[in-house]
Amino acid sequence: MHDRAKRRGDIARIQQIDAELTGPPLPVLLRHVWRWFGELQRERSYTGMGDPLPLSARDIKGWMDLYQRRPDQQELEMIRLLDTIWLNVRAESRKG
């Protein structure tokens, strides 16, 4: 009985963590920018030590040409901001 109660508690905790990590839904008007950022992530370069490099203008231009994407200036700024946030969160998570 104790094991079953513990498992229920573990499941409840996992569901709580999942809800915290999921966050609010992404606004419909921004979903394409998030999808584009995901496409760019797959093209990201890494150092010899396995650390990710910031997305370069060359990376973004190559992605635009390859996938025939035409983001406007504001969308490009959002992609750059997402990249900065992603790199910072990754660096922080590796520290501790």
N, C-alpha and C positions, 0 to 999 in steps of 0.2 A: 504494500500500500504506500509506504513512504517513497519508493522509487517512482510510482505513478504520479504522486503529488509533486515530486521534484521535477519530473519531466513536464508536467503541466506548467509549472512555474518557469522552467527553461523556455518552453514554447512561447509563453506570454512575454517573456523578456526579449526573445528574438523578434517577435512581432512588434514590440515597442521600438526596438533599435531600428528595424526595417522602416517603420513609419517615420522615425526621426531622420533617417538618411534619405528617404524618398523626397521629402520636402513637398512644397506646393506644386501643382501642375504647371508646366511650362505654357505661357500664353501662346495661343495658336499662331499669332503673327510673328513669333520668334522661333518657331520650331524649325524652319528651314535653316536659320543661322546655326542652331545647335547641330543639325544634321550635317551642315557644311563643315563645322568644326570637327565632327567625328570623321569625316572624309579626310580632312587635313591631318588628323592624328595618325592615320594609317601611313601617311607619307613623311612623318616626322623623322629627322635625323637624330642620331645619338652619338655621344662621344665614345672613344674606345673603352671607357670604363662603364659604359651602359647608361650614362646620364643623358636625359633628353635635352636637346638644344631648342631654344626658342624658334618658332616658325619664322623663317626668313622671307623677305620679299620674293626671292627666287622660288621658295617652296610654294608660296601663295600663287604666284604667277603661273608656275607649272601646273598646279591644281586647277586654276581657272581655265587654262588651255586644254588640259586633259579631259576635264569633265564639262567643258563649255559652260562654266558658271560665270555670271556677270554681277557680282555683288556691287551695291552702291557704296559710297564712301562711309556712310554710317554703319552698314553691315560689316565692312572691312574693319572698322574700329571695334565693333563688338567682337569679332573673331580675335583680334589682337588682345582685347581685354580678357576674353575667355582663356586665351593661351597663357597670359601672365598669371591669372588666378590658378589655372591648372598647374603650372610650374611651381608656384609658391606653395600650394597645398601639398603637392608631391614632395617638395623639399622638406616641409615641416613634418610630414608623416614619416619620413625616413630618419629624422633626428631623434624621435622618441618612440 
